[in-house]
Amino acid sequence: MDHVIEIEHLSKRYGAKTAVDDISFVVRPGIVTGFLGPNGAGKSTTMRMIMGLDTPTSGRVRVNGQEYRSFRDPLRQVGALLEAKAVHSGRSAYNHLLSLAATHGIPKSRVHTVIELTGLESVAKKRVGGFSLGMGQRLGIAAALLGDPKTLILDEPVNGLDPDGVVWVRQLARHLASEGRTVFLSSHLMSEMAQTADRVVVLGRGKVLADAPIAEFVAGSGSGQGGGARTLVRTPHPDQLFGAVGSAASSITPREDGAFVVVGPDAQQIGTIAAQTGAVLHELTPMGASLEEAYMALTKDEVEYQAEVAR
């Protein structure tokens, strides 16, 4: 049996508010599927319905061919991180995992394995109430992995982790997918999602805005800003060069590293202008759109709360 998450015409309403609005998609094994969307888009509600914590108003969701609530051994079927702090604060990390293992007939040796895998050895006997946010996340991931499940659902797994921890989650997710597992995770870190996910599902105001491989999603966004090609330019003569470029560029954005991102003329056109004006070029690199730019372009009208720009 394939280990897939199947969502069919799923909706959830709370009174007059529609949190999830008739969404359908499939999360397949062997790849990492990223789940994106602005705050209030319905991501957490969808994940809660997958796990049987919220009841759909209409539609259905199946995990490995059945409803999550029907599993007799849920930890062995699905590992989930939805709320890392949902742990008894007076219990140690080791005892928390041990109690979960005991209810599912999971051997004590597996508890030691996931503690080592998630880097919890130094705090395993300490009370969870004193954990940092990052350590709480590691404990949540350890619990998700405890039953060695074929399906993983991780909501913001890198939240609170230091850079090394973020890289560790990325490598873990990709390793689990390479073993043929189904990996479904959400994150607000677009740069990290671009390096982790193979496919993305994007929600906006409860609807599916995109469901595609990352490369296809980014390529379909064009420049992500409109106005033509994007080129990375380094020059010691920016005033001279960009003065000549003028209105041919829809935007010229300086970066912290001293380079400029020029949207409009392509690299060949900028090189020609530089030669004509005598401006020295240290770098002239065509750039594709990034996942973040593609995401922002797609969701710019779907944000629940937008800041007013002072005039």
N, C-alpha and C positions, 0 to 999 in steps of 0.2 A: 504494500500500500504506500502511495506517495505521501510524504509528510508535507502537506500544504495547508495554508490558511485560505479559506474560500469565503468571501464576503459578497452577498447577493442582495441588492436592493435594500440595504440596511439604513434604517432611519431611527432617530431618537429625539423625542420632543419632551421638554419640561414645561408644562403649561402652554403658554403662547410662544415660547422660544424653541426653535428647531436647532438642535446642536449638531445633528448629523442628518443629511438630507438625501436619501435614496442613493447611497454609494455602492459600487460594485468593483471589486478587484481581487486578484489572486496573488498570494505570496508563495513563491516556489522554492524548493530546496536547491542547494548548491550555489546560491548567490546571496549576497547581502542586499536586502531591500531597505532603503531609507524611507522614513515617513516624515514629511515636511509640511509645514504650514504655520501661518501666524498664530499668535495667542488667540484662543477662542475659535480656532478653525474646526475643532472637533476631534483632534488626534487622540487626546487622553480618553475621551468618551468612547471612541472606537476601540481603543485597546482594552478598556474596561468591559465592553460588550463581548469582545473576543474571549476574555477570561471569565465570562459569566457573572461579573460583578454588577453590571447594569443590564436590565432587560430591554431589548429592542422594542420600539413602538411598532415597527414593522420590518419585514425582511428577515434574513437569517445569516448566521455565521457558523462555519464548520472548521474544526481543527482536526487534521488527520481523519477526515471523513465523518466526524460526529461533534456534537456540542461538548464544550469543555466540561460542563457540569456532569456529564454522563461518564466521565473517566473514573475508573476505580483506583487508578494509580496516577493521579495527575502530575506529580513531580517527575515521573519517569516519561511522561508524554510531552509536557510543555514546561519550560523553565521561564519564569517571568520576573521582571523587575519593574514594578509600577510605582511603588512607594517605599524607598529604601529605609525610611525611619519607622515603618510599621513593625517594630520589634519591641518586645518587653525590655524596657531600659535597664532593669536590674539584673538581667540575665547576661552571662558572658557570651561572646561570639561562638565559642565552642559549644556551649550548652544549647544555644539557639539552634545551631545546625544539627546537633545531636538529637534534639527533640523532633525536628522535622524528619530526620532519617528514621527514627524509631516508628513514626506513624506510617511509614511507607515501606518498611522492611529493607531499608538501605543499610548496608554494613557500615560499622564505625570507621573502617579503613577509608571509605569514600569521604567521610568528614575531614579526615586528615589530608586527603588528596586535594580537596577544593580549598582548604585553608592555605595550603602551600601554593596552589595554582594562583590564588588571588592575592598573595602577599600579606596574609593576615597572621603569620606565625608570631610576630612580636606582640600582638594585641589579642590573641585568641582567648586568653583567660581573663581579659578585662571586661568590665561591664559595658554594655553597648551604649548606655546613657552618656558615657564620657567620650564617645567617638566623635571625631571630626566628620564633616560632611563627606569628605573623600573616603574615609574608612567605612562610613555607613554605606556608601555606594559599593565598595568592594565586598562588604558582607552581603548586600543584596544580590550581587552577581554570583557570589559563592552559593547562596541559596538557590538561585536559578539553575546553577550547574549541578546541584547535588544529585539529582536523579539521572544524570547523564542523558538528558532528553534529546530528541531529534528536532525539536522546535524551540526556538528562543525568541522571546518577546521582551525587548528592553526599551523602556521609556527614559530618555535622557541619561544613558548609562555613564557619560563622562562628566556629569554635573558634579562640581566640587573636586574633581581630580586634578593633580598637578600635571605638568606637561608629560612626564614619564608615564603617569597613569593613563593619560589620554592616548598615548602611543600604544600602551599595553592593550587597552580596550580595542583599538583599531586592529592590532595584530590578532587578538583573540577572536574577534568577529570574523575576520577573513579566514582564520584557521578553521573555525567551526563550520563555516560555509564550505570550505574545501573538503571537509569530511562528508559532505552531502547533507548537512543539516539545513533547516530552514531558519534564517536569521532575519528578524524584523525589528528595526530599531529607529528611534526618533532622536533628533539632536537639533539644537539651534546653531551649532558650529558648522557653518557651511564648508569652510576649508577642510575640516576633518571629515565631514560627510563625503566630500569629493574624493578623498583618499580611501574611504572605507566602503562605500556602497557601490554596487554594480547597477542597481536600478532604483528609481525613486517614484514614490507616490506622493503627490502634492495635494493637500486639502486647502480650501478657502471657503469660509463661511459654510462649512458642513458639506461642501460638494467636492468631488474629485476634479481637480484642474489639470492634472497630468498623471500619467502612468506609463513610464518609458525607461529604457536604459539611460544612464547618465549621459553618455556621449550623444545620444539622439536628442535628449532633452536640451542639452546645452547648445548643440548645433541648430536646433529648431528655434532658438531664441534670437538668432542673428547676432548682433554685437552686444545685445543686452541693454544698449542705451539708444539704439537707433543712430542714424546719421552716418553710417558707413563703416569702414575698416577701423580696427584698433591696433595701434602701433606703439611699442615701447621705445622711447627716444632718450638718449643721454647726449648732452652737448654742453660745452663750456660757454656757448653763445646763445642762450635761450631767447633773449630779447631779439637778437638779430634774425634767428631762424623763425621764431613764431610770429614775429612781426610780418615776415614775408608770407608765411602760411595764411595768416589773416582769417578771413571768413570761410576759407575752404575747410576749416576744422569746426565741427559742431561743438567740440569741447577739448580743452587742454588741461589735464589735471596733474599737478605736481605730486610726487610720492616722497615719503620720508627719506628714501635712500638717494634722493637727488635726481632720479629719473622723472620722465613725464609720460603720461598716457595720452596719446593724441587720437581722437575719434574723428574720422572724416577721410582725409587723403590716406592712401595706402603707403607702404614703405617706399615703393619706387618713386612715388610723387614727392614724398618728403625728401628723399635722397637727391632728387633733381633740384628741388628748391634750395637745399643746403649747398649744392655745388654752385648754383647760380649766385648765391649771396656770399659765398666764401665762409659759411658757418661750418665749424669742425663738428664731426659726428663721432662719438665714442661707442654708440650702440644704436642700432636700428632694427628692431625685432618685431615682426608681425605677431599679434596676439589673438587668440581665440577668446570667446566669451568664457567667463568663469561660471561655476555652478551658482555662486552667490548672485552674480548679475542676472543670470537666467531666472533664478528664483524670484529676485526682487522685481524683475520686469513682469513676471507672470502674476505675482500676488499684490502688486501695488494698489489695486483697487479692491482687494479682499481683506485688508487689515481692519479689524473691528474698531480699534481706537487709533486715530491718526492725529499726530501733533499739528497744531496750527502754526504756520510760519508767520512770524511777526513782520509787519510791513512798516 
